[in-house]
Amino acid sequence: MNVLQKLFFWNYARNTWQWDILCVVILIFIFLTPKSWFENSERRGSPAHQSSVAATVLVGPEAIENAEDKQQVQQVVRRLSGRNDFEVLGVRKMTDPYGKTRGYEVDIR
């Protein structure tokens, strides 16, 4: 029980072999954990929406005047990317904790 308590509260000194083992375990977790464990499923939308989205482009708030106007958003993304062969599927506003618009996520196909 004492070992588990020390392990949980990380009560080992830095120059001990237990400290080294704990650090190795943390590194193994970081590098071998699947990326899918850390993806935010709320932002992805429905499965039908996922299959139709080819990419998401981030656009600064100064580039888009009206996010509701898909034609204007499409023109901005075409100008920024230099591509003409896509369709805008959706636009999501990104805000900071204070409600200020930090940019837009534009789903294209």
Helices and strands as residue ranges (DSSP letters): H 2-9, H 17-32, G 35-38, H 47-52, E 55-59, H 70-81, E 88-95, E 101-108
